[in-house]
Amino acid sequence: MNAEQHTTTLAAPTIDWPPPRRSKWEREHRAFRCLLPQLLQTHRGKYVAVHDEQVIDSDSDAMALILRVLARVGNVDIHVGLVTEQPEPVSRSGVVRALSTGEML
């Protein structure tokens, strides 16, 4: 039995390079994740605020921390995270959007 060999040439994949730049919040969140092992030794159980990829303040009250930091740095993206070994809980905004119309309900 002599089977014919078929060769198919596919188009080269499209690769977006360089990758899209991360948003400021994504950079702050990534910095928090990278700093977490050190923060567990110094800030366990507290909330920390990350701005310009550095911890700039901490508090046991998240809202007090957010208000204090935003008063200092202005209305810019920051990341406020709880220093714990547990994964961060998923937060939902409560806004419901009808996908077919794009309307907010």
MOMO-V745992 format. One record per residue. N is the residue number from 1. RES is the residue in three letters. OMEGA is omega in whole degrees, -180 to 180 (999 if undefined). NEAR is the number of other C-alpha atoms within 10 Angstrom. Layout:
N:RES:OMEGA:NEAR
N:RES:OMEGA:NEAR
This chain:
1:MET:-179:3
2:ASN:-180:4
3:ALA:178:5
4:GLU:177:6
5:GLN:177:6
6:HIS:178:6
7:THR:177:6
8:THR:178:6
9:THR:180:6
10:LEU:176:6
11:ALA:178:6
12:ALA:179:6
13:PRO:176:6
14:THR:-180:6
15:ILE:176:7
16:ASP:-179:7
17:TRP:-2:6
18:PRO:180:6
19:PRO:180:7
20:PRO:180:7
21:ARG:178:8
22:ARG:175:10
23:SER:179:10
24:LYS:-180:16
25:TRP:179:17
26:GLU:178:14
27:ARG:180:19
28:GLU:179:23
29:HIS:179:20
30:ARG:178:16
31:ALA:178:18
32:PHE:-180:24
33:ARG:180:13
34:CYS:-179:12
35:LEU:-172:16
36:LEU:180:19
37:PRO:178:14
38:GLN:-179:11
39:LEU:178:19
40:LEU:179:15
41:GLN:-173:9
42:THR:-173:11
43:HIS:-176:17
44:ARG:178:17
45:GLY:179:14
46:LYS:173:17
47:TYR:175:22
48:VAL:176:26
49:ALA:180:25
50:VAL:179:25
51:HIS:-175:23
52:ASP:175:14
53:GLU:177:19
54:GLN:174:13
55:VAL:-179:17
56:ILE:179:12
57:ASP:177:15
58:SER:-179:22
59:ASP:174:17
60:SER:179:14
61:ASP:-176:12
62:ALA:-176:17
63:MET:177:12
64:ALA:178:11
65:LEU:-180:18
66:ILE:-178:20
67:LEU:-180:11
68:ARG:-178:16
69:VAL:180:21
70:LEU:175:14
71:ALA:-178:10
72:ARG:-173:9
73:VAL:-179:12
74:GLY:-176:10
75:ASN:179:9
76:VAL:178:11
77:ASP:173:17
78:ILE:171:21
79:HIS:174:23
80:VAL:-178:22
81:GLY:176:18
82:LEU:-179:25
83:VAL:-179:25
84:THR:177:16
85:GLU:179:11
86:GLN:177:7
87:PRO:180:8
88:GLU:179:10
89:PRO:178:7
90:VAL:178:5
91:SER:178:6
92:ARG:-176:6
93:SER:-177:5
94:GLY:178:6
95:VAL:178:7
96:VAL:-178:10
97:ARG:175:11
98:ALA:-175:9
99:LEU:-178:8
100:SER:-177:6
101:THR:-177:7
102:GLY:180:9
103:GLU:172:9
104:MET:179:9
105:LEU:999:7
